Amino acid sequence: MDPVTLHALSLAVSDERSVERVLAAIVEGLASQEDVALARVWLVGPGDICATCPMAAECPDRTRCLHLAASAGGSRTGRETWDRLDGEFRRFPLNVRKIGRVGGTGEPILLRDVPEQDEWIRHPAWAKRERIESFAAQPLSHRGEILGVLGVFSRAPIGKTLFDWLRTFADQAGVAIANSRAFSEIDRLRRRLEVENDYLRAEVQENVAPGGIVGSSAALRRTLEQLALVAPTETTVLVLGESGTGKELVARAIHDRSSRRSRPFIKVNCGAVPRELFESEFFGHVKGAFTGAMRDRLGRFQLADQGTLFLDEVGEIPLELQAKLLRVLQEGELERVGEDKTTHVSVRIIAATNRDLEAEVAAGRFRQDLYYRLSVFPIVVPPLRERPEDVAALARHFVSLARKRAGARPVELAARDLEALGAYSWPGNVRELQNVIERAVILSAGGRLDVAAALAGARGKTPRPRRAEPAAESFLPEKEWREREKENLVAALRHARWKIYGRGGAAELLGLRPTTLVSRLKALGIERPDSGG
């Protein structure tokens, strides 16, 4: 080891961009020198293994310590290598022993004639066997902050000149470590931005009809009053209501009126996440964590950090996975799949479900502690049948949105259209009303709205575009409407062999969202026969 070698090694280290490669270049470059037996780097990190740490009894402060981050070297015989990071010296308390003293004070240490100084060497027999002559420890620092410690065991004497050169090398290595951390953070933010952009593009495509909460009924006003009370707080909210009532709009309104409104609002449909991908979807993973993990991925909790995470259909989370979610909600800590590092997140949780979670808890299908954690402030969104006075305002709102998307000429809702809409029971709630209006705008072909044909489609009849010539209007009694709708749904279910979700399922055949179909089946009392239909 000489000044020329250290200078060349400094240049090589400075070219690396990741922390792991910088550390590897430092210790492997030093250990490759003929007189260096062992080179190690410890970095300052949080106290993490205090319960099992061999030096716990000596540790004065368990909040921070030195973590062994890189090691390289080998025995004189070449039969033994020392690159393990999980051995006896994987942690050093700050200001304890020679390494901890350097990390705590920033003052370097040089030991000459190591075999004669047993009090400084933990394993003097090893030092004698390997003919260790000198030991040098230099602080790794950047802009006044101690990042860690570089330790070198040499089989040749280390004089003052070489010790000073080693200090210069350690200073440059500290800069390289700080820069690589900055590069890693930039890369993390870049990847996060890419994921957020992908997420937002998907949101734009999915939410083709954005809009606010429309209506002035007493039932809706009660919900909005609760919303206004809880929005400015950090309280966890559980939004309850049937499918299609607008639970996501309520969640977004809470976020938009909170102190986190400038931060992300991230949505995850819990019912759509496969069991085997649950941890990856929620907590993220690192490259190589499992087959198909081709690159690092941020989970939904990290995407929502400092913002709001909306857990839609939270009642669909499998029981065995609920404990993992509960831990993050309680402690604000997570580990990505395949990574030991703990990440802290600050996320406000808004959950939503159309299930009776109290009944699910009683049946043993939902954890009681998770239920209590989520239901700090429940808000119930009323179904559309309980706010019939809002149907007209919602219909006009959806007409405006659908007309803009379809590029149609202005169309108006006639009094008889509003009467027909008001007479319908809306088992699919606001979402079904929106679908009916959009269908009516398309069938209008730019003329008068064809609400009757659109409603016939909602009841299972094939809608036909309005002819240029006015046709005689027909109608069906409510009872017959319901029977025909029931027959149509049962026919679709039989065709799909009672499969609702996924490709070829009844929801796809009917052009409905699966949750809308499930709601409609419950409203009509349709159940699968024991024989399988």
Secondary structure as GFF3:
##gff-version 3
##sequence-region A 1 533
A	DSSP	alpha_helix	3	14	.	.	.	ID=ss1
A	DSSP	alpha_helix	19	31	.	.	.	ID=ss2
A	DSSP	beta_strand	36	46	.	.	.	ID=ss3
A	DSSP	three_ten_helix	56	58	.	.	.	ID=ss4
A	DSSP	beta_strand	64	73	.	.	.	ID=ss5
A	DSSP	beta_strand	91	93	.	.	.	ID=ss6
A	DSSP	alpha_helix	97	105	.	.	.	ID=ss7
A	DSSP	beta_strand	109	111	.	.	.	ID=ss8
A	DSSP	three_ten_helix	114	116	.	.	.	ID=ss9
A	DSSP	three_ten_helix	118	120	.	.	.	ID=ss10
A	DSSP	alpha_helix	124	129	.	.	.	ID=ss11
A	DSSP	beta_strand	134	142	.	.	.	ID=ss12
A	DSSP	beta_strand	145	154	.	.	.	ID=ss13
A	DSSP	alpha_helix	160	206	.	.	.	ID=ss14
A	DSSP	alpha_helix	218	230	.	.	.	ID=ss15
A	DSSP	beta_strand	237	240	.	.	.	ID=ss16
A	DSSP	alpha_helix	247	256	.	.	.	ID=ss17
A	DSSP	beta_strand	265	269	.	.	.	ID=ss18
A	DSSP	three_ten_helix	270	272	.	.	.	ID=ss19
A	DSSP	three_ten_helix	275	277	.	.	.	ID=ss20
A	DSSP	alpha_helix	278	283	.	.	.	ID=ss21
A	DSSP	beta_strand	284	285	.	.	.	ID=ss22
A	DSSP	beta_strand	297	298	.	.	.	ID=ss23
A	DSSP	alpha_helix	300	303	.	.	.	ID=ss24
A	DSSP	beta_strand	308	312	.	.	.	ID=ss25
A	DSSP	three_ten_helix	314	316	.	.	.	ID=ss26
A	DSSP	alpha_helix	319	331	.	.	.	ID=ss27
A	DSSP	beta_strand	333	334	.	.	.	ID=ss28
A	DSSP	beta_strand	343	344	.	.	.	ID=ss29
A	DSSP	beta_strand	348	353	.	.	.	ID=ss30
A	DSSP	alpha_helix	357	362	.	.	.	ID=ss31
A	DSSP	alpha_helix	368	374	.	.	.	ID=ss32
A	DSSP	beta_strand	377	380	.	.	.	ID=ss33
A	DSSP	three_ten_helix	384	386	.	.	.	ID=ss34
A	DSSP	three_ten_helix	388	390	.	.	.	ID=ss35
A	DSSP	alpha_helix	391	406	.	.	.	ID=ss36
A	DSSP	alpha_helix	415	423	.	.	.	ID=ss37
A	DSSP	alpha_helix	429	443	.	.	.	ID=ss38
A	DSSP	alpha_helix	451	458	.	.	.	ID=ss39
A	DSSP	alpha_helix	478	495	.	.	.	ID=ss40
A	DSSP	alpha_helix	506	510	.	.	.	ID=ss41
A	DSSP	alpha_helix	514	524	.	.	.	ID=ss42
###
